[in-house]
Amino acid sequence: MIGLVLAAGAGRRLRPYTDSLPKALVPVGPAGDEDGPTVLDLTLANFAEIGLTEAAVIVGYRKEAVYERQAALEEKYGLKLTLIDNDRAEEWNNAYSLWCGRDALADGVILANGDTVHPVSVERTLLAARGDGKRIILALDTVKELADEEMKVVVDPEKGVRRITKLMDPAEATGEYIGVTLIEGKAAADLADALKTVWETDPQQFYEHGYQELVDRGFTIDVAPIGEVPWVEIDNHEDLARGREIACRY
């Protein structure tokens, strides 16, 4: 199993940082510390802590910044990094971006969004949930109070995920998908095909629509509740302040 990070996004709401950096390389250390850890640093550290030795990073917007740091990141975290280019990162949404990493899925991956600050307990929870024929396991926050913007999930105790979408009454949701997934290698071909269907239909769709496509085809997707742990998806400067507050605890 390897790590896989989606780091191709521009993150325009985080300007001026993202004028020259992809969102995954925005510093999340103390305010003013431009050389502090980034979301990518924190995620790679999590991968190393659970014993992974390889990771792939899907890059696109300002990808040269990741290439420039590749050797230093490999040395710092003891991981062999493979960078995968997304040639449509500034035009299309992340369903296509994850599809670009379809070959890496064959090894089995822990997938992490490049804008999610979270503790290593999330990865450990996913690993502990493996087995019993599970092929895809989503990290789910069942504690947080939900609103309109969250990626909400409805789970049936017997059948697994039934719906995953932002376009849902929060009261109907079981919880929020936090952007971290364990994908077994035996799910790779099915997921790649679902993602291709999604981005060919509408290239502006999220990769979570690929998960919904799988569910609609009868594929079982499971969840692992992460408990009451601090995490944040960084979309704007308010999120960044929260991310800095959380990151200093790790």
C-alpha positions as CSV (number, residue, x, y, z in Angstrom):
1,M,0.0,0.0,0.0
2,I,1.2,3.5,-0.8
3,G,0.1,7.0,-0.1
4,L,-1.6,9.2,-2.7
5,V,-2.2,12.9,-2.4
6,L,-4.3,15.1,-4.6
7,A,-2.2,18.3,-4.9
8,A,-3.1,19.7,-8.3
9,G,-5.6,22.4,-7.2
10,A,-5.1,26.1,-7.4
11,G,-6.9,27.3,-4.3
12,R,-7.6,30.7,-5.6
13,R,-9.4,31.8,-2.4
14,L,-6.0,31.5,-0.6
15,R,-4.3,34.2,-2.6
16,P,-1.7,35.7,-2.4
17,Y,-0.1,32.4,-1.3
18,T,-1.5,30.5,-4.3
19,D,-0.3,33.1,-6.8
20,S,2.9,31.1,-6.8
21,L,2.1,27.8,-4.9
22,P,-0.5,25.0,-5.2
23,K,-2.8,24.9,-2.3
24,A,-1.1,21.8,-0.8
25,L,2.1,23.9,-0.3
26,V,0.5,26.8,1.5
27,P,2.3,27.1,4.9
28,V,0.2,25.9,7.9
29,G,2.8,26.7,10.6
30,P,2.5,29.8,12.8
31,A,1.4,32.9,10.9
32,G,4.3,34.6,9.4
33,D,6.5,31.5,9.2
34,E,6.7,31.1,5.4
35,D,9.1,28.1,5.8
36,G,6.8,26.2,8.1
37,P,5.1,22.9,7.3
38,T,2.5,22.7,4.6
39,V,-0.5,20.4,4.2
40,L,1.6,18.2,2.0
41,D,4.3,18.0,4.8
42,L,1.7,17.0,7.4
43,T,0.2,14.3,5.1
44,L,3.5,12.8,4.1
45,A,4.5,12.7,7.8
46,N,1.3,10.8,8.5
47,F,2.1,8.3,5.8
48,A,5.6,7.8,7.2
49,E,4.3,7.3,10.7
50,I,2.0,4.5,9.7
51,G,4.9,2.7,7.9
52,L,4.4,3.6,4.3
53,T,7.5,3.9,2.2
54,E,6.1,5.2,-1.0
55,A,3.7,7.9,-2.0
56,A,2.4,9.4,-5.3
57,V,1.4,13.1,-5.5
58,I,-0.9,14.3,-8.3
59,V,0.3,17.7,-9.4
60,G,-0.9,20.4,-11.8
61,Y,-1.3,24.0,-10.9
62,R,2.2,25.4,-10.0
63,K,3.6,21.9,-10.2
64,E,7.1,23.2,-10.5
65,A,7.0,24.1,-6.8
66,V,6.4,20.5,-5.9
67,Y,9.1,19.2,-8.3
68,E,11.5,21.6,-6.7
69,R,10.8,20.2,-3.2
70,Q,10.6,16.5,-4.2
71,A,14.1,15.5,-3.1
72,A,13.9,17.4,0.2
73,L,10.5,15.8,1.0
74,E,11.8,12.3,0.2
75,E,14.7,12.8,2.5
76,K,12.7,14.4,5.3
77,Y,10.0,11.7,5.4
78,G,11.8,8.7,4.2
79,L,9.3,8.2,1.3
80,K,9.9,7.5,-2.3
81,L,7.8,10.1,-4.1
82,T,6.3,9.7,-7.6
83,L,4.8,12.9,-9.1
84,I,1.9,12.4,-11.5
85,D,1.0,15.3,-13.9
86,N,-2.6,16.4,-14.3
87,D,-2.6,18.2,-17.6
88,R,-6.1,19.7,-17.1
89,A,-5.7,20.9,-13.4
90,E,-6.6,24.5,-14.2
91,E,-9.6,23.6,-16.4
92,W,-11.2,20.5,-14.9
93,N,-12.2,19.3,-11.4
94,N,-10.7,16.6,-9.3
95,A,-12.6,13.6,-10.7
96,Y,-10.2,13.8,-13.6
97,S,-7.3,14.5,-11.2
98,L,-7.8,11.3,-9.3
99,W,-8.3,9.4,-12.6
100,C,-4.8,10.6,-13.6
101,G,-3.6,8.6,-10.7
102,R,-5.4,5.4,-11.7
103,D,-2.2,3.4,-12.1
104,A,-1.2,4.1,-8.6
105,L,-4.5,2.8,-7.3
106,A,-3.5,-0.8,-8.3
107,D,-1.0,-0.9,-5.3
108,G,-3.8,0.0,-2.9
109,V,-3.6,3.5,-1.5
110,I,-4.5,5.8,1.3
111,L,-5.8,8.8,-0.6
112,A,-5.7,12.2,1.1
113,N,-6.9,15.5,-0.3
114,G,-4.0,18.1,-0.5
115,D,-6.0,20.6,1.5
116,T,-7.1,18.5,4.5
117,V,-5.2,19.0,7.8
118,H,-5.8,16.0,10.0
119,P,-4.0,13.8,12.6
120,V,-2.5,10.4,11.9
121,S,-5.2,8.9,13.9
122,V,-7.4,9.1,10.7
123,E,-5.0,6.9,8.7
124,R,-4.8,4.5,11.7
125,T,-8.6,4.3,11.9
126,L,-8.8,3.4,8.2
127,L,-6.1,0.7,8.5
128,A,-7.9,-0.8,11.5
129,A,-11.1,-1.0,9.5
130,R,-9.6,-3.1,6.7
131,G,-10.7,-6.7,6.1
132,D,-14.0,-8.5,5.7
133,G,-14.0,-7.9,2.0
134,K,-14.0,-4.1,2.2
135,R,-12.6,-2.5,-0.9
136,I,-13.1,1.3,-0.3
137,I,-13.4,2.9,3.2
138,L,-14.1,6.5,3.7
139,A,-13.0,8.5,6.7
140,L,-16.2,9.9,8.2
141,D,-16.8,12.7,10.7
142,T,-20.0,11.8,12.5
143,V,-19.6,14.4,15.2
144,K,-19.4,17.8,13.4
145,E,-22.5,19.8,12.9
146,L,-23.0,20.0,9.1
147,A,-24.0,22.9,6.8
148,D,-24.4,23.4,3.1
149,E,-20.7,23.2,1.9
150,E,-19.7,19.9,3.5
151,M,-19.4,16.7,1.5
152,K,-22.2,14.8,3.2
153,V,-22.7,11.1,3.3
154,V,-25.7,8.9,4.0
155,V,-24.8,5.4,5.3
156,D,-26.9,2.3,5.6
157,P,-25.6,0.0,8.4
158,E,-26.0,-3.0,6.2
159,K,-25.3,-1.7,2.7
160,G,-22.7,1.0,3.3
161,V,-22.7,4.4,1.6
162,R,-25.9,5.3,-0.1
163,R,-25.3,8.9,-1.0
164,I,-22.3,11.2,-1.1
165,T,-22.9,14.8,-2.2
166,K,-22.8,18.4,-1.0
167,L,-26.4,18.8,-2.3
168,M,-28.2,17.3,0.6
169,D,-30.2,18.5,3.7
170,P,-27.6,18.2,6.4
171,A,-30.2,16.7,8.7
172,E,-30.3,13.6,6.4
173,A,-26.6,12.9,6.5
174,T,-24.8,10.4,8.7
175,G,-21.7,12.5,8.6
176,E,-19.1,14.3,6.5
177,Y,-16.4,12.7,4.3
178,I,-13.2,14.4,5.4
179,G,-11.2,13.8,2.2
180,V,-9.2,10.7,3.3
181,T,-10.0,7.2,1.8
182,L,-8.4,3.7,2.0
183,I,-8.7,2.1,-1.5
184,E,-7.7,-1.5,-1.8
185,G,-5.9,-2.5,-5.0
186,K,-8.8,-4.8,-6.0
187,A,-11.1,-1.7,-6.3
188,A,-8.7,0.1,-8.7
189,A,-10.2,-0.9,-12.0
190,D,-13.8,-0.3,-10.9
191,L,-13.0,3.1,-9.4
192,A,-11.0,4.2,-12.5
193,D,-13.9,3.2,-14.8
194,A,-16.4,5.1,-12.6
195,L,-14.2,8.2,-12.5
196,K,-13.8,8.1,-16.3
197,T,-17.6,8.0,-16.7
198,V,-17.9,10.9,-14.4
199,W,-15.4,13.3,-15.9
200,E,-16.4,12.4,-19.5
201,T,-20.0,13.3,-18.5
202,D,-19.0,16.5,-16.8
203,P,-15.3,17.4,-16.3
204,Q,-16.2,19.8,-13.5
205,Q,-17.4,17.0,-11.2
206,F,-15.7,16.0,-7.9
207,Y,-14.1,12.6,-7.5
208,E,-16.7,11.9,-4.9
209,H,-19.2,11.7,-7.8
210,G,-17.1,8.7,-8.8
211,Y,-17.8,7.1,-5.5
212,Q,-21.6,7.8,-6.1
213,E,-21.3,6.2,-9.5
214,L,-19.8,3.1,-7.9
215,V,-22.6,2.9,-5.4
216,D,-25.2,3.3,-8.1
217,R,-23.6,0.4,-9.9
218,G,-24.0,-1.8,-6.8
219,F,-20.5,-1.5,-5.4
220,T,-20.3,-1.4,-1.6
221,I,-18.3,1.5,-0.1
222,D,-17.8,1.4,3.6
223,V,-17.0,4.1,6.2
224,A,-14.9,4.4,9.3
225,P,-15.9,7.1,11.8
226,I,-12.9,9.0,13.0
227,G,-14.2,10.1,16.3
228,E,-13.9,13.6,17.8
229,V,-10.6,14.7,16.3
230,P,-9.6,18.2,15.1
231,W,-9.3,18.5,11.3
232,V,-10.1,21.1,8.7
233,E,-10.4,21.4,4.9
234,I,-8.6,24.6,3.9
235,D,-10.5,26.5,1.3
236,N,-10.0,30.1,2.4
237,H,-8.1,32.3,4.9
238,E,-10.5,31.5,7.7
239,D,-9.8,27.8,7.2
240,L,-6.1,28.5,7.0
241,A,-6.2,30.1,10.5
242,R,-8.0,27.1,11.8
243,G,-5.5,24.8,10.0
244,R,-2.6,26.6,11.7
245,E,-4.3,26.2,15.1
246,I,-4.7,22.5,14.5
247,A,-1.3,21.8,12.9
248,C,0.6,23.1,15.9
249,R,-0.9,20.3,18.0
250,Y,0.6,17.5,16.0
